[in-house]
C-alpha cells in the first residue's frame, strides 16, 4: 500500500502514533512525584519525627526499671528458638499497634534469616497455617490470648501450647509474651518512633 492508504504518521498507525508523554504511554507517565509514586526519604522522616518527640526517655529517666525489663527479656527468651521468639514479638506488636517494636523485631527476624513470606504472613497466620509449624501456631495463639487478655486465656489455647512445650518452655514462652507486651507499652506510652532503635549506641 502507498502512503495515502492510511499507513503514514497522519493516519495514527505510524511509529509516531501516541508515543509521547502527552499520550500517557511514554516513560514519563505517572512516574514523577506528582503522580504520588515518589518514594519518601524514610531516613530523614524518621530523624525528623524522633527530633520532634517530646516525651521522656524511659531508659534515662528510670534506668533501674529499664535494666530490669532487659533482664526479664533475656531470661524469658533463654532456651527458646530465636525464630519463634521473633514471631511472638512481631505478633504481639501487631496486636498492640506498636510500630516501634514491630519495625525492630521484623528487622531482627530478617537479619536472622527469616523469610519474607513468613514475615508477611504472621499477622494472618490463621489463614495461612501452612507457613508455620504446629509449635509456632500454638505459640502464636497463646500470644494472642495473653496479649488480648481481657477475655481470659481459653483452656483450649493453653492446652494446645502445653501439648507442644514442656512446662519449663511454656513458662519461658509466657514470660516472653509478658515481656514484649511490657516493651510495647513502654514504647507506646513514651512515643518511641518507628525506625529508631534504642539498642544502637547512637540512640542511648
N, C-alpha and C positions, 0 to 999 in steps of 0.2 A: 504494500500500500504506500501511497505517496504521503507527503507531509500534510496535504489538505484533507486527508481522510479521518483526522481526529487523533493522530498519534503524536502530534507535536506538543510542545510545552503549553500552548494556549488551550489545548483540549483537556488538560488536567491529568493526562496519563504519562507524561514525560518525567524525566528524573527530577525536575524542579517542583513537581506537584506536592504542595503542602508539607514540605520537609523542613521549613524554617521554624524558629522558636515560636512564631506567632500562631502556628497551626496546632501547637500543643504536642507535636510528635518529636521535636528536636531534643537534643541532650540537655537543654536548659529548662525543660518543662518540670515545674514542681520540685526543683532541687535546691532552690535558694532559700534563705532564711524566711522570705515572705510566705513560702508555702507551708511553713510550720514544721518542716522536717529537719531544721538545723539542730545539731547535737549541742546541748549546753556544755559549758565548761564546768564540769562537775567539781573539779578540784577547787576552783575559785568560789563556786557556790557554797561548798562545804566550809571553806575557810571564812567566808563572809558570815554564814549562819553561826559558826562557832564564835566568831568575834562579837556577834550581836547578842550572844546568850548572856542573860543577866542573873541566872540562878546560881546558887552556891556550888562550889566544887566539893562534893561529898568526901572525896579522898583526903583533901586538905583540911576540911572542917571537922571531920570525925575519923582521924587516921586509925584509931584503935578498932573502931567498928568496921571500917573498910578492910583492914587487915584480917579481922575475924571472919568476914564473909569470904575473903580469898582463901583462908584456911579451910573453911567449910566446903568451898568449891573443890579444892584439891583433894580433901578427904572423901568427898562424895563420889568423885569420878575415878578414884583409885581402883584398879582392877576391872573396870568396865571397858568394853570395846570402844575405842576412840570414835569410830564411825557412829556407833549407837549414841554416844554422848552428844555428838553434834546434832544428830537428828532430833533428839529430845529437846535440846536447847533451841533449835530452829522452830520446832512446832510450838513450844510454849511461847516463844517470842511472837509468832504469828497470832496466837490467841490473845495475847496481851497488847497487840498492836505496838510492840516495841521495835521501832525501826533501827535504833542504835544497836541493840543486841542482835537483831535479825541480820543486819549488814555484817557485823563482826563474825558471827558464827557461820554464816553462809560462806564468807571468805575463808575462815578457818577450815571448814569442811572441804572446800575446793582445793586449798593448798595441800590438804592431807590426801588428796586423790579421789574425793567423792565425785561421782558422775553428775554431769549437768542434768541428765534425765531425772535422777533421783532427787536432786535439789529442787527441781521444778515440781515434782510430784508430792513432796512432803505435805503441803497444805491440803491436798486432796487424796491422801493415801488410801482412804476407804474406797474411793472409786478406781484406784489403780493399785490394788494389793499385790499384784504380781511383781511390782518393783521392789518389794520389801520382804524380808524373811518373816516367818511366823513370830519369831522372837522380837524383831523390830516392830511388827504390828502390835504385839501385846504391850510393848513399851510405849508406843505412841498413843494407844488407847488409854493407858494409865496416865500418861502425861496430860491428856485432855481432861480426864476425870478429876485429877488433882488440881489442875490449873483452874478449871471451872467448878470449883469445889462447893459452891452454894447448894448444889443438888445432892451432895454427898458422893462417895465413890461406890458405884454399884458393885454388888457381890460378884457378878459375872466378870466384870472388868478386872477386879482384884484376883479372882480365881484364874483367869486367863494369864495374867502376869506371873502368878505363883507357879503355874504349870511350866513356865519357860525359864524362870530364875529361881535359884535356890534361896533360902531365907536370907543369907548374907548379901547376895547380889540384889535381892529385892529391896532390902533396906538401903543399900547404896543407891539404887535407882530412885527410890523415894526421896532420899537426901538430895540427889541431883535435881530432881524436879522442883523440890522446895527451894533449892539454891538459885536456879535460873529464874524462878518466879520472884525471888528477892532482888536479883540483879535487874530484872525488868522494871520493878517498881522503883528502884533507885534511879535508873536511867530516865524513866518517865517523870518522876517527881522533880528531878533536877534539870530536866530539859536537855539531856545529852543529845548531841547532833549526830545523826547517822552519817557515816563516812569518816568520823574521827575514831580514835582508838586509844583509850586511857592507858593501855598497856605499853604504848610506844613511849620511849624516854622523852621525846619532844613534848608529849602531852601531859607529863607528870609534873 
